[in-house]
Amino acid sequence: MGSQDEHTDGTGRRALLGAAMFGAGGAVLGLSGTARAATAGSAGHGGGLKSLPVPTIIGHRGASGYRPEHTFGSYQLALDLGADIVEAGDLVPTRDGHLVCRHEPEIGGTTDVADHKEFADRKRTKVLDGVSTTGWFTEDFTLAELKTLRAIERIPANRPHNTLYNGRWEIPTFEEVLKWQDEQTRRRGKQVWIYPETKHPTYFRGLGLGLEERVAKLLHKHGKARRTSPVILQSFEPTSIQRLNKLVDNPLVVLLSAANTRPWDFVATGDPRTVADLITPKGLREIAGYAQGIGPTLDLVITKKADGSLDRETTLVADAHKVGLILHPYTMRNENPFLPAEYRKGTDADAYGDAFGAFKRYFATGIDGVFTDNADTGVLARGDFVNG
């Protein structure tokens, strides 16, 4: 990101980001002039990505800084705190083919399943994307069985206050989320956006539980499979996004982990490329052929030194914008262990550091939005940035 962005006033910067975010989109997608104008026209009437504030504040698994993640308590609070989009949810299947919202198919760390003696014999060790994992897995339960469980806090060491809410909420289904979205939109008088993710799609396809077709079926059923629909779909597996691109017209985002890692679908098919290859100008051009954005880890935007402090700003934001891709990096959290070293205060694992300082630094790179566990902090930080 060049110095032009860093030295514009708030209004100019916002306009510049908006232009970078959408200026090349039509060309990249190969739309005709008429189609581009139609897309712009519909977006201008309150639909589509263009209707979102920039930088966009995305409630990561809801308001997971304050409530157990992927619960309606967490989703609801994210909206109350001002999130523009709620990441509802990470989608995994049940044995009988329903989609539910859990961070991972292994639910020992996010539900009270271990307290249910009737499910003791469901504990398994499986190889999940090459990693041996022991616990209870959604694909071994029917939806009716999962509905008897209750959510718990995933990282109690960092968020002991969230354990107060253990046992309060059940596991939501994706269909319940789509209905909740409509209800909240009516209640609040403004469009509520969601940002679901297909989790481990190659793994589940191998079990005969393909995710993309199930997601598409529900989106079509609820009239939310259009380019202007308030549902952005994301995945760490590029082939999952390519599959979705053939099934729905929703905005699509490829998630990107550390530079030296390989997406699991690449590993499974023998594709030698790493994330580092995907974020080259050539790799980004290819992504822009089937997606509208990328969701990189924050370390791909600004690298870190060995001590955990920020090092160098990369060219990723500029390179992605050049081919019309938006960037929604992940994940901003207020607590010390999750912040770059120079923004930490004290040594307590659950104490807040200088999250505002960190938000400001990342916003200055020109990113179009960010996933955060603390939507209220993000909204305030955006206000400082845009008006500063």
N, C-alpha and C positions, 0 to 999 in steps of 0.2 A: 504494500500500500504506500503510495507516494505521499510526499509532504503536502500536496494540495488538500488532501482530506484532513490532515492533522491540523491545518491552520484555517479551515473555514469556520464560520460561526455555526451555531446549532442548526439554524434553518437551512443554510446552504449545504451543510453536511448531510442533513436528512434528505434533501432533494437529490443530492449527488448519489447517495446510497440507493435511493429509489430508482434513479436512472440506471445505475449499474446493475441493479437487481433485475430489472425488467427490459432494459433497452434492447438486448440482443435476443430475448426469448423467442420471438416469432421467427426470426431468421434461423436460429438453432434448430427449432422444431420443424423447419421446412414448411411452415404454413404459408399459404398464399396471402397476398395483401388483404384480400377480403376477409379471410379467416382471422388474420391478425387483428383487423379492425373490429370484427365481431367479438373476438376474445376480449379486446380492450374495452369494447362497449359494454359487454355483460359484466366485466370486472368493475367498471365504473358505476354500475348500479348496485353496489353493495355485495357483489360476489367475487370469488376468485382471490388469488394471493395478493393482488394489488390493494385489496381492502384492508389488509393488515398493517398496523403501525410498524415502523422500522426504527430501531431494532425491535423485533418481535420477542415478547417474553413468553416462553413456553414452559408450562408447569410440568416438570419432570415427574412422571408417574403420579401427577396431581400436585399436592403440596406436601411432598414426602419429607420435607424438613420438619413438619409439624404433626403429621398423621401417618399411620402405617400406609405404605404405598399401595397403589392400585386397589383402592377402596372408594366407594362413593363418598365417604367422609373426606378423603384426600382430594378427590376430583372437585367436589363441591367447594371446599375451602380454596382451592387454586383459583376458581372463578371469583370467589368473594375477595381474594387478595389482589385481583386485577390481571391475572394471566390472560393473554390474548388467545392462547391455545392450551388445551389440556392434553397431555400425552396419555390418552385413555384408549387402549392400553397396550401392553406387550401381549400379543396374542399367541396362545398355546391351545392345543385341542384336548378334549376329553376322549375317553375310550369310545363313547358313542357319537363322536364327531362334532360336538359343540365347541365353539371358540370361547375361551375364558381369558381373563386378564390377570396374568401373573408375570413377574419379572423373569422367571425361569420355569421350565416344566417341573423342576425339582422344587417341592413346596414345603420341605421340612423347616426351612429358615423363614418362611413368610406366612405360615399358618400353624394352627394348633394340632396338626395331624398326629404328632407324636403322642399327644394326650388321649387319642382315640384308640382304645385297646382293640376295637373291632377291625382296625386297619393295620395292626402291628405286622401282619404277615404280608403286607403290600410293600414293605421296605425292600429295596433292590439296589444293586450296584450295576450301573450301566455306563457305557462309553458314549459320552455326549460330545460330539465334535472333537473326537480324539482324546477327551479327558475322562478318566474314570471318576464317576460321580455316584455317591451313595445317598439314598434318601427315598422319598416318595414322589412319584411322577404323575402329572395330570393324566397322561395317556393310559394309566392303569386304573382310573376311576371313572365312573359314570358322572354325568352332571349332577344327578340327584345326590350321589355320595359326596361330591365336592361341596354341594350346598349345605351339608351338615357341618362343614369346617368354618372356622373364623380366622380372620387375618391377624397377624402379629407384626411387630416392628422388626425389620430385617437387620438393622445395625444398632442394637440396644447399647453397645459400648459408647457410641457417638451420640446417640439420641435416647438417653434414658427417659426423658420426659414423654416420648412417644409411646412408651410401654403402658402408660395410663390407659391408652385406647385399645390395648390388646383384647381381642375377643368381641369387639363391638360390631364389626362389619363382616359380611360374608364376601365370597369371591364373586365379582360381577361377571356376567357374560357380555360378549361383544354386542349382542342384540339388545341387552338391557342398556348398554352404553349409548347405542344409537337412539333409543327411545328417550333416555335421560337427556341427551343432547337437544332433542326437539322440545322437550318439556322446559329445560333451562332457557332455551332461546325464547320461548313464549313468555316465560316468567320474567326474564330480565329485559325483554324488549330489544335485544341485540343478538346478532348471530354468535352462537357458541361454536368454536372450532375444536376438532379433535385430531390426534396425530398418532394413529395406531402403528404398531410395528409387527411384522411377521418374524417370529423367533425360531431360529434353528430350522428353516424351511426344508433344507436337504434331509436332515435327520427325520423329520416328520413325514416327508414324502416317501422315504424308505420304509416307513411303518404303514403306508397306505392311508395317511392322514394329511393329504396335501392341503396347505394353508391357503394358497392364493385363490383357488376356486371357491373355498368357503367364504373368504373375505368378500370376493366379488359378488357372490350370490346374495349376501346380506346387504351389501351396498346397493345393488340393483333393486332388491326388494323394498328398500327404504328410500329409493329415489336419490341416492347420494353417490352415484358413480360418474358424475360429470366433471368436466374441467373446472367449473365454478363451484363445485360442491365443497362445503367447509370441512373436508376430510383429507388430510395429507397422509400418504402411506409411506412407510420407511422400512428398510431392512439392511442388515450388514452383508447380505448376500446379493450381489448385483444381478444374478440370474433370477432371483425372486422378484426384483423390481422389473426386469425385462418381461417376466411372465405376467405380472400385474398390468404392465403397459399394454398387453394384448387383450386384457379382460375388462379393464375400466379406463376411464379418462381422467381420473383424479390426479392432482399434483403428486409427483413421486420423488423420493429422496433416497440416495444411497448413503448409508452410514459407513464411516471409515474409522477403523481402529488405528493402532500404532503403525508407523511407517514400515516397520520390518515384519509385519504380520501378513498372513494371506487369508482372504475370506474363505470360509469353510467349503463353499461350493467350488472354489478354485482347487482346493486341496483334493476334494472328492473326484474332480474330473481331470486332475493332472495339469491344470492351468498353472504355469510357474510364476505368474505375476504376483507381486506383493502390493500392499497399499501404496508404497512409494511409486510404483509404476502407474497406479490409477490417478495419482495427483500430479503427474506430468501434464504439460499442455495437451499432448496426444491422448492421454488417459481421460482427461477431463472432457475433451471434445467427444470422445466415445460415449461417456456417461450422458453428456448433453443430448445425445441422439435418442435416449429413451427416458430421461428423468429431467426434472426441473431444478433439482438442488442436490447438495451434499450435506451430510451431517458429520463433520470431522471431529475427532477428539480435539480439545483445545490445544493440545501439544503440537498439532499439525499447523496451527495458526501462529503460535509463538512457541518455539522450542524451549526446553528447560535444561539448566545446567545440572551437574551431578548432585549439587546440594538442594535441588528442588526449586531454585529461584528461576525467574524468567531469563531467557537468553536472547535468541534472535527471532525477529518477526520474519516469517517466510513470505514467499510470493503467492501463497495459495489463494488468498482473498482476491487479489488482482487477476490471477490466472483463471479462477472460476468465473468471476464477473465477465471476463473477456469473452467467454463462450456462453454467457447468459444464464449461468447457474447461480442460485442463491446459496448462502451458507448459514446453516443453523448448527453451530458447534455445541458440544456437550462436555461436561456438566458443571455449572457453577453451584457451589454449596457454601454456606456461611461459615461452617466449622473449620477450625485450624488445619486438621490433617488434609483437607481437600483443597486448600488454597496454596498458591505459589508461596515459597518460603518467606519472601520479603513482605508478604501480607498477613503473616501469622502474628498473633499476639499471645504471649505466654505459651504454656505447654499443655494445657488441658485439652484432651481429645474432643470434648464437646463444647469448648469455649469458642465464641465467635472471634474471627480475625477481622481484618479490614476488607470485608467483602466489597464495599463500595469502591475502594481503590482498585481492586482486581477487576470489577465490572468495567470501570472507566477505561482501564488499560486495554481490555479485550474489545470494547465497543470502538475504541480509537482505531482499530485495525480495519474497520469497515464491514465487519460481519453484519448479516441481515437480521440476526436474532440469536437467541441462546436458550438452551435448556437449563433450567434451574430448579433446585429443590425448594427455593425460597422466592416465590413469585413476587411477594411484596417488596423484598429487597431489590429485585430486578426492576420492578416498575419505578421505584424511587430513583434507582441508579440511572435508568433511562431518562427520567425527567431532568436529572442533573446534567446528563450528557447532551440531550437535545437542546436544552435551554441555556447551557453553560457557555 
